[in-house]
Amino acid sequence: MPFVSLKEAIQTIPSNQPGAVGAFNFHNIEYAHAIVAGAERENSAAILMISEMMAKYVGLEMMATVGKLAAKNASVPIAVMLDHGKDLNLIDQAIEMGLSIMYDGSDLPFTENVKRTAQVVKKAHVNGVSVEGEIGSLGLSEEGEEEANQHFTKPEEAKIFADQTGVDVLAISVGNNHGFYQGLQKIDVARISMIRGLVGDLPIVMHGGSDMDVKIVQDSIRAGIRKFNIATDLKYAYAKTMLDTLSVDPLPLAPPAIFGPVKAQIQKITQEKIRLFKLQ
Protein backbone atom coordinates (compact mmCIF):
# COMPACT_ATOMS: atom_id res chain seq x y z
CA MET A 1 0.00 0.00 0.00
CA PRO A 2 1.52 3.40 -0.93
CA PHE A 3 2.18 5.79 1.86
CA VAL A 4 -0.56 8.38 2.37
CA SER A 5 -0.77 12.03 3.38
CA LEU A 6 -1.36 13.22 6.91
CA LYS A 7 -4.86 14.28 5.91
CA GLU A 8 -5.64 10.88 4.36
CA ALA A 9 -4.38 9.02 7.44
CA ILE A 10 -6.71 10.99 9.70
CA GLN A 11 -9.62 10.44 7.33
CA THR A 12 -9.41 6.70 8.01
CA ILE A 13 -11.30 7.47 11.24
CA PRO A 14 -15.00 7.83 10.30
CA SER A 15 -16.12 11.45 10.73
CA ASN A 16 -19.28 10.39 12.55
CA GLN A 17 -17.50 8.64 15.41
CA PRO A 18 -14.87 9.66 17.98
CA GLY A 19 -11.37 8.35 17.50
CA ALA A 20 -7.85 9.52 16.79
CA VAL A 21 -4.93 8.35 14.68
CA GLY A 22 -1.69 7.64 16.50
CA ALA A 23 1.33 9.65 15.36
CA PHE A 24 4.68 8.30 16.53
CA ASN A 25 8.14 9.84 16.34
CA PHE A 26 10.69 7.40 14.95
CA HIS A 27 14.45 7.72 15.26
CA ASN A 28 15.86 4.76 13.35
CA ILE A 29 14.94 1.65 11.39
CA GLU A 30 13.92 -0.31 14.49
CA TYR A 31 11.42 2.36 15.50
CA ALA A 32 9.91 2.48 12.00
CA HIS A 33 9.61 -1.32 11.73
CA ALA A 34 8.04 -1.62 15.18
CA ILE A 35 5.53 1.21 14.71
CA VAL A 36 4.36 -0.09 11.35
CA ALA A 37 4.16 -3.65 12.69
CA GLY A 38 2.03 -2.41 15.57
CA ALA A 39 -0.30 -0.54 13.23
CA GLU A 40 -0.62 -3.61 11.03
CA ARG A 41 -1.41 -5.85 13.98
CA GLU A 42 -4.19 -3.43 14.99
CA ASN A 43 -5.32 -2.99 11.37
CA SER A 44 -5.03 0.76 11.78
CA ALA A 45 -3.53 3.73 9.99
CA ALA A 46 -0.61 5.42 11.71
CA ILE A 47 1.73 8.37 11.21
CA LEU A 48 5.53 8.21 11.30
CA MET A 49 6.98 11.53 12.44
CA ILE A 50 10.49 12.87 11.88
CA SER A 51 11.58 15.54 14.33
CA GLU A 52 13.63 18.45 13.07
CA MET A 53 16.40 17.37 15.43
CA MET A 54 16.59 13.91 13.85
CA ALA A 55 16.33 15.35 10.33
CA LYS A 56 19.42 17.43 11.02
CA TYR A 57 21.27 14.75 12.99
CA VAL A 58 20.80 11.84 10.57
CA GLY A 59 19.80 13.72 7.43
CA LEU A 60 16.26 14.30 6.20
CA GLU A 61 16.77 12.20 3.07
CA MET A 62 17.89 9.20 5.13
CA MET A 63 15.01 9.50 7.58
CA ALA A 64 12.46 10.11 4.82
CA THR A 65 13.72 7.13 2.84
CA VAL A 66 13.33 4.82 5.84
CA GLY A 67 9.87 6.16 6.65
CA LYS A 68 8.55 6.10 3.08
CA LEU A 69 9.90 2.60 2.41
CA ALA A 70 8.28 1.31 5.62
CA ALA A 71 5.02 2.99 4.59
CA LYS A 72 5.06 1.63 1.03
CA ASN A 73 5.61 -1.91 2.31
CA ALA A 74 2.85 -1.67 4.93
CA SER A 75 -0.54 -3.32 4.64
CA VAL A 76 -2.26 -0.33 6.31
CA PRO A 77 -2.19 3.41 5.49
CA ILE A 78 0.97 5.06 6.85
CA ALA A 79 1.78 8.76 6.57
CA VAL A 80 5.28 10.19 6.99
CA MET A 81 5.73 13.77 8.16
CA LEU A 82 8.23 16.34 9.36
CA ASP A 83 7.28 17.20 12.94
CA HIS A 84 7.73 20.65 14.51
CA GLY A 85 9.47 22.04 11.46
CA LYS A 86 10.75 25.59 11.90
CA ASP A 87 13.65 25.64 9.44
CA LEU A 88 12.04 26.79 6.18
CA ASN A 89 14.83 25.29 4.06
CA LEU A 90 14.25 21.91 5.70
CA ILE A 91 10.52 22.29 5.17
CA ASP A 92 11.09 22.98 1.47
CA GLN A 93 13.16 19.79 1.23
CA ALA A 94 10.46 17.78 2.97
CA ILE A 95 7.80 19.12 0.61
CA GLU A 96 9.94 18.13 -2.40
CA MET A 97 10.18 14.62 -0.95
CA GLY A 98 6.40 14.40 -0.64
CA LEU A 99 6.38 14.37 3.15
CA SER A 100 3.52 15.89 5.09
CA ILE A 101 4.55 18.92 7.15
CA MET A 102 3.99 20.22 10.65
CA TYR A 103 5.06 23.85 10.52
CA ASP A 104 5.59 25.19 14.04
CA GLY A 105 5.22 28.95 14.19
CA SER A 106 3.70 28.84 17.67
CA ASP A 107 6.47 30.94 19.21
CA LEU A 108 5.79 33.81 16.78
CA PRO A 109 3.30 36.64 17.30
CA PHE A 110 -0.15 35.50 16.16
CA THR A 111 -0.27 37.57 12.96
CA GLU A 112 3.22 36.44 11.94
CA ASN A 113 2.35 32.81 12.65
CA VAL A 114 -0.72 33.13 10.42
CA LYS A 115 1.32 34.75 7.65
CA ARG A 116 4.16 32.23 7.63
CA THR A 117 1.90 29.22 8.04
CA ALA A 118 -0.22 30.38 5.10
CA GLN A 119 2.93 30.65 2.97
CA VAL A 120 3.95 27.09 3.87
CA VAL A 121 0.43 25.82 3.16
CA LYS A 122 0.36 27.47 -0.26
CA LYS A 123 3.68 25.92 -1.27
CA ALA A 124 2.78 22.52 0.17
CA HIS A 125 -0.66 22.30 -1.42
CA VAL A 126 0.80 23.01 -4.86
CA ASN A 127 2.84 19.85 -4.33
CA GLY A 128 -0.06 17.82 -2.92
CA VAL A 129 1.33 17.87 0.62
CA SER A 130 -0.72 18.14 3.83
CA VAL A 131 0.16 20.74 6.48
CA GLU A 132 -0.37 20.82 10.23
CA GLY A 133 -0.12 24.22 11.90
CA GLU A 134 0.04 25.12 15.57
CA ILE A 135 -1.45 27.91 17.63
CA GLY A 136 -0.63 28.24 21.31
CA SER A 137 2.56 26.89 22.88
CA LEU A 138 3.38 23.98 25.17
CA GLY A 139 5.55 24.25 28.27
CA LEU A 140 8.29 21.93 27.03
CA SER A 141 9.79 21.44 23.61
CA GLU A 142 9.64 18.06 21.88
CA GLU A 143 13.16 17.30 23.11
CA GLY A 144 12.32 18.27 26.71
CA GLU A 145 13.87 21.73 26.73
CA GLU A 146 12.14 24.60 28.48
CA GLU A 147 10.10 26.86 26.25
CA ALA A 148 8.51 30.21 26.98
CA ASN A 149 5.49 30.25 29.27
CA GLN A 150 2.72 28.00 28.09
CA HIS A 151 0.01 29.80 26.16
CA PHE A 152 -3.35 28.11 25.81
CA THR A 153 -5.02 28.27 22.42
CA LYS A 154 -7.78 30.86 22.29
CA PRO A 155 -10.81 29.37 20.53
CA GLU A 156 -11.58 32.54 18.59
CA GLU A 157 -7.98 32.74 17.36
CA ALA A 158 -8.08 29.09 16.34
CA LYS A 159 -11.01 29.92 14.06
CA ILE A 160 -9.17 32.87 12.49
CA PHE A 161 -5.99 30.81 12.11
CA ALA A 162 -7.85 27.96 10.42
CA ASP A 163 -9.67 30.27 8.02
CA GLN A 164 -6.68 32.39 7.04
CA THR A 165 -3.99 29.70 6.73
CA GLY A 166 -5.86 26.84 5.09
CA VAL A 167 -4.09 24.22 7.21
CA ASP A 168 -5.25 20.62 6.90
CA VAL A 169 -4.71 19.86 10.60
CA LEU A 170 -4.49 22.11 13.67
CA ALA A 171 -2.36 21.50 16.78
CA ILE A 172 -3.57 23.22 19.95
CA SER A 173 -2.38 23.94 23.49
CA VAL A 174 -4.83 23.06 26.25
CA GLY A 175 -2.54 22.15 29.15
CA ASN A 176 -0.66 19.41 27.29
CA ASN A 177 3.13 19.13 27.49
CA HIS A 178 5.87 17.29 25.66
CA GLY A 179 7.70 14.76 27.79
CA PHE A 180 6.47 13.06 30.95
CA TYR A 181 4.01 15.01 33.06
CA GLN A 182 5.01 16.29 36.47
CA GLY A 183 2.26 16.45 39.08
CA LEU A 184 -1.46 16.70 38.37
CA GLN A 185 -2.43 16.66 34.70
CA LYS A 186 -4.77 19.53 33.89
CA ILE A 187 -6.08 19.28 30.35
CA ASP A 188 -8.79 21.80 29.45
CA VAL A 189 -11.18 19.40 27.72
CA ALA A 190 -13.90 22.06 27.56
CA ARG A 191 -11.54 24.24 25.53
CA ILE A 192 -11.07 21.38 23.06
CA SER A 193 -14.84 21.21 22.60
CA MET A 194 -15.05 24.96 22.06
CA ILE A 195 -12.29 24.91 19.45
CA ARG A 196 -13.85 21.92 17.74
CA GLY A 197 -17.17 23.75 17.54
CA LEU A 198 -15.54 26.74 15.84
CA VAL A 199 -13.24 25.00 13.36
CA GLY A 200 -15.81 22.44 12.23
CA ASP A 201 -14.40 19.43 10.41
CA LEU A 202 -10.79 20.59 10.63
CA PRO A 203 -8.91 17.83 12.54
CA ILE A 204 -7.30 19.01 15.76
CA VAL A 205 -4.20 17.51 17.36
CA MET A 206 -2.99 16.76 20.87
CA HIS A 207 0.78 16.97 21.16
CA GLY A 208 2.36 15.54 24.30
CA GLY A 209 0.27 12.37 24.42
CA SER A 210 2.87 10.28 26.25
CA ASP A 211 2.18 9.47 29.90
CA MET A 212 -1.27 11.09 29.69
CA ASP A 213 -3.99 9.72 31.95
CA VAL A 214 -6.22 7.26 30.10
CA LYS A 215 -9.46 9.04 31.03
CA ILE A 216 -8.06 12.39 29.90
CA VAL A 217 -7.05 10.83 26.58
CA GLN A 218 -10.52 9.39 26.07
CA ASP A 219 -12.30 12.57 27.14
CA SER A 220 -10.08 14.62 24.82
CA ILE A 221 -10.89 12.37 21.87
CA ARG A 222 -14.61 12.55 22.60
CA ALA A 223 -14.23 16.35 22.71
CA GLY A 224 -12.75 16.38 19.21
CA ILE A 225 -9.07 15.37 19.08
CA ARG A 226 -8.36 13.40 15.88
CA LYS A 227 -4.56 12.92 16.09
CA PHE A 228 -2.50 12.04 19.16
CA ASN A 229 1.29 12.46 19.16
CA ILE A 230 3.56 10.03 21.00
CA ALA A 231 7.33 10.38 21.38
CA THR A 232 8.59 10.18 24.98
CA ASP A 233 6.89 6.87 25.80
CA LEU A 234 8.76 5.25 22.90
CA LYS A 235 12.09 6.94 23.67
CA TYR A 236 11.93 5.80 27.29
CA ALA A 237 11.00 2.25 26.29
CA TYR A 238 13.84 2.16 23.77
CA ALA A 239 16.45 3.40 26.25
CA LYS A 240 15.27 1.24 29.16
CA THR A 241 14.99 -1.94 27.09
CA MET A 242 18.39 -1.32 25.51
CA LEU A 243 19.91 -0.83 28.98
CA ASP A 244 18.38 -4.06 30.27
CA THR A 245 19.41 -5.98 27.16
CA LEU A 246 23.05 -4.85 27.38
CA SER A 247 23.34 -5.25 31.17
CA VAL A 248 24.11 -8.97 31.00
CA ASP A 249 27.15 -11.17 30.76
CA PRO A 250 28.06 -12.31 28.19
CA LEU A 251 27.25 -9.14 26.29
CA PRO A 252 25.04 -9.82 23.24
CA LEU A 253 26.72 -8.84 19.99
CA ALA A 254 24.35 -9.93 17.22
CA PRO A 255 22.07 -7.03 16.17
CA PRO A 256 18.87 -9.14 16.31
CA ALA A 257 19.67 -10.06 19.91
CA ILE A 258 20.20 -6.39 20.77
CA PHE A 259 17.45 -4.73 18.78
CA GLY A 260 14.84 -7.50 18.86
CA PRO A 261 13.68 -6.75 22.42
CA VAL A 262 13.65 -3.02 21.66
CA LYS A 263 11.44 -3.49 18.60
CA ALA A 264 9.09 -5.76 20.53
CA GLN A 265 8.63 -3.18 23.28
CA ILE A 266 8.02 -0.30 20.87
CA GLN A 267 5.51 -2.38 18.95
CA LYS A 268 3.72 -3.29 22.21
CA ILE A 269 3.36 0.37 23.20
CA THR A 270 2.26 1.34 19.68
CA GLN A 271 -0.52 -1.23 19.78
CA GLU A 272 -1.64 -0.14 23.24
CA LYS A 273 -1.83 3.48 22.13
CA ILE A 274 -3.73 2.68 18.93
CA ARG A 275 -6.32 0.71 20.89
CA LEU A 276 -6.62 3.55 23.37
CA PHE A 277 -7.09 6.14 20.63
CA LYS A 278 -9.90 4.04 19.14
CA LEU A 279 -11.55 4.15 22.58
CA GLN A 280 -11.31 0.37 22.88
Secondary structure, DSSP 8 states (H G I E B T S, - for coil): ---B-HHHHHTTS-TTS---EEEEE--SHHHHHHHHHHHHHTT--EEEEEEHHHIIIIIHHHHHHHHHHHHHT-SS-EEEEEEEE--HHHHHHHHHTT-EEEE--TTS-HHHHHHHHHHHHHHHHHTT--EEEEESB-SB-TTS-B-S--B---HHHHHHHHHHH--SEEEE-SS--SSS--SS----HHHHHHHHHHHTT--EEE---TT--HHHHHHHHHHTEEEEEE-HHHHHHHHHHHHHHHSSSS---SHHHHHHHHHHHHHHHHHHHHHHHTT-
